[in-house]
Amino acid sequence: MKVLLFVPLLLILLIPQQTPTSNPSLVEVVSYKWAPARRTMENADAGGIVPPASAMIPQNKNFARNVRMNEPAGVRDPNADTVDGRSAELEKAVQQSRAPKTTTVDGFSYRAKIRNTSQKGIEILFWEYRFFDPLAPETLTRHQFLCGVDIRSGKDKELEGFNITAPSNVVSADTLAKGIKSPVQEKIVINRVEYSDGSIWQRPDWSLKEVKASYERALNSPWVPGMCKPL
């Protein structure tokens, strides 16, 4: 399923998309909440290990090195058979074995339960969790997410995104002075919906170009089943 969801996400950038419609998205927000959360992430393979300088063997001389550059793929590097080469490989293996396989990250879980009220399935959702001070609109904080989903007509789905960025802590002095119990208000905004029939709905004042860089970065990051990717 992960592969099936990844393919349409990738095609957004590779294939010209149908012009989004201005009709309602027909996505109903049922509920939403956020909370501090902790996630365990898998580490990439240990890298950055600098091996010692290669021994000066005949194959490292300029002419021989240029010849080796034109050799077909798969030909063994002669440096690997030197004492220094073998030592570097052993050192790399030791460091990788000692490196932690996972990392615990503290952050925040942003959830939104939505309902598909359209007559067609939903495959991709761009949405955001907003925090804002009603008396100071400039304090708006947005946490945007991308989800590969399979939501059939009339069905509900709980979306979850994890981000190390905290909800907005900015509150205006006027709001505090008026004693408003919950000065920071919250809201879920649906930015773009891609349906199973190829049609697209997009919020008129939102553009995919707005998140192009973070979108490409999200596609290159590991996919966690059941989780939306932060943008």
N, C-alpha and C positions, 0 to 999 in steps of 0.2 A: 504493500500500500504506500510505503514511503516513496518508492520510486515513481509510482503513478501520480502522486501529488507533486513531486518535484518537477516532473516534465512540464505541466502547464505553467508552473511558476517561471521556469526558464524561458518558455516561449514568449512571455510577455515582452522581453527585450529583443528576442530574435525575429519575431514575426509581427508585421504591422497588424495592429489590433483594430477591431470594429469600433466605429465612433461611439463613445458612451452615450447612452440615452439620458435625458433629463427627467424621465419619469421617476416616481418614487421607488426607492430601493426595495420596498416590501420586506425589510428586515426590522423586526420589532425587538427592542431591548427589554428583556424581562426583568433582569436584575443585574447588579454589579457590586463589586467590593474589592478592596485591596488589603494586604496584610504583609508584615515583614516575613521573609521566607529565607530558607537556606537551601542551596542546591549543591549537589556533588557533580563536578564536571570532570570528564576524562581529559587527561593531559595529552598533548601531542608528543610524539617521540622526542626524546632528549636530543637537542641539537646544539649547535654553537661550539662543539668541541673542536679545538684547533689541534691538528696532529703535528708532531714534530716535523722539521724539514726533511724532505725526502733525501735519501742517500744519493750520492752522485754515481749513478750507474750509466752504462753506455746509452741506454734507451732514453735518458733524460737530456742528452746533448741535443742541441738545436735541430740538427738534421733528422735524427731519429725521432725526436718529439713531433716534428711536423709530419713525418711518415705515419706515426701512430694516430694522429688526428684524423687521417683519412681511412683508418681501418674500420671495418664494419662493426656494427653494434654487437656487444657480447664478448668481444675480445678482452681477455683479462689484462688489467693494468699491471705491468711488470713491477711497479712500485709496491704492489700488495705482497710481493714475495721477498721484499727486503726485510731486514731486522726492524728498521724504523716503521715500515708499513704494517708489519704484524703487531708491533707494540701499540701503534695507534689504534688498530682495530680492537685489541684487547682492552685498552683504556676506555674506548668508547663503549664497549659492551659492559664494563664494570660501572661506568657512570650511569648508563641507562638502567641497569639493574637496581641501582641505589635510588634513582629518582622516583618520587611518588607517582603512582599511576593515576591518582585523582586529586582534585583540589576542591576544598569546600569554600563556597562563595556565599557571602551574606548579601541579600538584596531585598527585593520586594516582588510579591506576586500580584498581578493585576488581572482580575477576572471579570468576564461579562457573559451573562447567559442571554442568548438571542434566539429568536424564533423566525423561521423562514415562512412568511405568509404568502409567498409567491406560488405559482403553479409549476415551477421548475426548480431543479436542484442547484445548490450553491457549491462551487468548487474552491474559490479563492476569496478571501476577505482582507481588506485593509481597514483597520479601525484604530481608534485612539481613546485613551483614558485621559480625560481633562480634569485639571484642578484650576479653580479660578476664584478670585475675590470679587463678588458682585459689585462692590463699590470701587474697585480698581481693576478694570479689565486688562490693563497692561501686565498684570501679574500672572497671566495665563501660562500654565505649564502643560505640555502635551507629551504623552508617552504613546508613541505610535508602534503598531504591531502588524505583522503579516502572517496570515494563517492559510495553510492548505487544508481544506475541510471537505466533508461529504455530508451536506445537510439537505435532506429531502424535503419536499413540500410539506408544510405543516408541522415539521419537527423542530425540536429545541436542541441547542448545542451550547455547552459551556466552553468559552474560550479562555485560555490562560496564557499570559505572557510574563516572563521573568526579566527583571531589569535591576541593575545595581543602583540606578538613579532613584532617589527618594521622591515621594510626592512633594508638591510645592509647600515650602514653609514660609512663603512670603505672604504676609497679611498687612493690609493698610492700617495706619494708626486710627483713621476714622472708623473703620469697622470695629476695632477693639474698643474704641471709646463709646460706641453705641451698644456695647454689650451683646452683640450677636453671638448666640451660643455656638454655632458652627460657622465661623466666618469663611472658611474655605469650602466652596461647593464643588461637587463632582458631577461629571457628565460623560456618557459614552457617545462618541461620534463615529458613524460609519462613513468611511471615505470612498471606498470602491468595492463593488461586488461583481464577481465574474461567475456567470451561470453555466450550467452544464450544456446548454444549447449554443454556447459561444457568445451570447449577448452579454453586454456589460452595462452596469450602472455606475456612475461616478458623481460625487458631490460637485456641483458647479464651480465652487471656489477652491477646489483642491486639484492638484496636478501630480501625476506620477513622477514628473521631473523633479518635484520637490524632494523626493526621497530616493532618487536614482542611485546616488553613491552608497547610501546605507542599504539599499535594496540589493545591489550587487554584492556588497559585503555579507549580507545575510545569506545569500545563495551559496556562498563559499564557506559558510560556517557549518559545523555538524548539526544535523537535524535531530532534535529530541522528540520522540514520539509523543503526540498529544499536546505539544507546546507550540505557541506562536513565537515567531522570531521578532525581536525588537528592531525597529528601524531608527 
